[in-house]
Amino acid sequence: MAEPKSLIEALVADKAKVEVNWALADAKLPKDAVKVLLNFAHIAIDALVRGGTLDIGAELRDGASEIVVRATGPKIAFDDTIGKALEGSLPASEISSRTAPAHMIYLLADAAGGGLQYQRMDDALVLGAVLPQPEGMIG
């Protein structure tokens, strides 16, 4: 997980008001889980328009990768179309450069037999995923 972790750290490096906390139970995750984690982190970082805390957790449990990314801060900016893309309910005609990453990870999770979920509150955004564990890990 060193490479994905350093990539996320680089994304927040120019955001002095964003603190990152890690809870990674395993040194490696499957490739699809890493893709979801990276895209969740990017969505959550974008949501922290006035800074805040980014909590990132992942573990392998019962044959599945479980991922959670939580952004907490004084203001959460989260476009409903991104939520629809994560749910798979955004019409193809409405997919844009802003919603494409969320749509891509929805398709990835769906094809793997997993699922995504999100919850937006006034001061927090929680993104979660469960993906069945395939062959091949990325550390």
DAFENGI-V302238 format. One record per residue. N is the residue number from 0. RES is the residue in one letter. OMEGA is omega in degrees with one decimal (none if undefined). BURIAL is + if it has 16 or more other ideal C-beta (glycine too) atoms within 10 Angstrom, else -. D_FIRST is the distance of its C-alpha to the first C-alpha in Angstrom with 2 decimals. Layout:
N,RES,OMEGA,BURIAL,D_FIRST / N,RES,OMEGA,BURIAL,D_FIRST
This chain:
0,M,-178.1,+,0.00 / 1,A,-178.6,-,3.80 / 2,E,178.0,-,5.59 / 3,P,179.9,+,5.55 / 4,K,-180.0,-,5.96 / 5,S,177.2,-,8.54 / 6,L,178.6,-,10.07 / 7,I,177.1,+,10.80 / 8,E,178.3,-,12.10 / 9,A,179.1,-,14.24 / 10,L,-179.0,+,15.59 / 11,V,-175.7,+,16.90 / 12,A,-179.4,-,18.03 / 13,D,179.3,-,21.50 / 14,K,-174.4,-,21.85 / 15,A,-176.1,-,23.22 / 16,K,178.5,-,23.93 / 17,V,177.1,+,20.44 / 18,E,-179.3,-,18.53 / 19,V,174.6,+,14.91 / 20,N,-176.7,-,14.13 / 21,W,172.2,-,10.93 / 22,A,-178.0,-,11.30 / 23,L,-175.6,-,8.27 / 24,A,-175.4,-,10.18 / 25,D,-179.6,-,8.02 / 26,A,-178.5,-,5.52 / 27,K,175.1,-,5.47 / 28,L,175.0,+,7.15 / 29,P,-176.7,+,10.14 / 30,K,-179.3,-,10.63 / 31,D,178.6,+,12.99 / 32,A,177.8,+,10.94 / 33,V,177.4,+,8.37 / 34,K,179.2,+,11.74 / 35,V,-179.0,+,13.19 / 36,L,-179.3,+,10.63 / 37,L,179.9,+,11.01 / 38,N,174.4,+,14.72 / 39,F,-179.5,+,15.20 / 40,A,179.9,+,13.86 / 41,H,177.9,+,16.27 / 42,I,-177.9,+,19.06 / 43,A,177.7,+,18.67 / 44,I,178.0,+,18.72 / 45,D,-178.6,+,21.82 / 46,A,-177.2,+,23.38 / 47,L,-174.1,+,23.39 / 48,V,177.4,-,26.42 / 49,R,-178.8,-,27.71 / 50,G,-179.4,-,24.50 / 51,G,-176.1,+,23.09 / 52,T,176.6,+,20.01 / 53,L,178.2,+,16.79 / 54,D,-176.4,+,15.23 / 55,I,179.4,+,11.94 / 56,G,177.2,+,11.44 / 57,A,176.0,+,10.04 / 58,E,172.1,-,11.13 / 59,L,-178.0,+,12.69 / 60,R,177.2,-,16.39 / 61,D,176.4,-,19.57 / 62,G,-179.6,-,18.23 / 63,A,172.1,+,16.45 / 64,S,176.3,+,13.26 / 65,E,-175.0,+,14.26 / 66,I,172.8,+,12.95 / 67,V,174.7,+,14.87 / 68,V,-179.3,+,15.10 / 69,R,174.7,+,18.21 / 70,A,176.4,+,20.02 / 71,T,-179.5,+,23.02 / 72,G,-176.9,+,25.62 / 73,P,177.1,-,29.33 / 74,K,177.8,-,29.26 / 75,I,177.5,+,27.03 / 76,A,-178.2,-,27.70 / 77,F,-178.6,+,26.75 / 78,D,179.8,+,28.84 / 79,D,179.4,-,30.15 / 80,T,175.2,+,29.75 / 81,I,175.8,+,25.96 / 82,G,177.9,+,26.40 / 83,K,177.7,+,28.73 / 84,A,177.7,+,26.31 / 85,L,179.6,+,23.63 / 86,E,-176.2,-,26.45 / 87,G,-177.6,-,27.70 / 88,S,179.0,-,31.06 / 89,L,178.3,+,31.14 / 90,P,-178.5,-,33.85 / 91,A,-179.4,-,32.86 / 92,S,-178.7,-,35.41 / 93,E,178.5,-,33.51 / 94,I,-178.0,+,30.11 / 95,S,177.7,-,29.51 / 96,S,179.7,-,26.92 / 97,R,-177.0,-,26.00 / 98,T,-176.3,+,25.67 / 99,A,178.8,-,24.35 / 100,P,178.9,+,20.58 / 101,A,178.2,+,21.41 / 102,H,-179.6,+,23.76 / 103,M,-178.5,-,21.33 / 104,I,172.0,+,18.76 / 105,Y,-179.3,+,21.86 / 106,L,179.6,-,22.98 / 107,L,-179.7,+,19.67 / 108,A,-179.3,+,19.61 / 109,D,-179.6,-,23.34 / 110,A,-179.7,-,23.28 / 111,A,-177.1,+,20.74 / 112,G,179.9,-,23.03 / 113,G,-179.1,+,20.83 / 114,G,177.2,-,21.55 / 115,L,173.0,+,20.74 / 116,Q,177.2,-,22.56 / 117,Y,175.1,+,23.12 / 118,Q,178.2,-,25.45 / 119,R,174.4,+,26.86 / 120,M,-179.2,-,28.94 / 121,D,-175.1,-,30.74 / 122,D,-179.3,-,28.17 / 123,A,171.9,+,24.96 / 124,L,179.1,+,23.01 / 125,V,178.9,+,20.88 / 126,L,-178.1,+,18.90 / 127,G,178.5,+,17.94 / 128,A,170.1,+,17.08 / 129,V,-179.0,+,17.49 / 130,L,175.3,+,16.79 / 131,P,-175.4,-,18.14 / 132,Q,175.7,+,15.83 / 133,P,174.9,-,16.70 / 134,E,173.7,-,16.28 / 135,G,-177.6,-,13.31 / 136,M,174.8,+,9.60 / 137,I,179.9,-,6.78 / 138,G,none,-,4.07
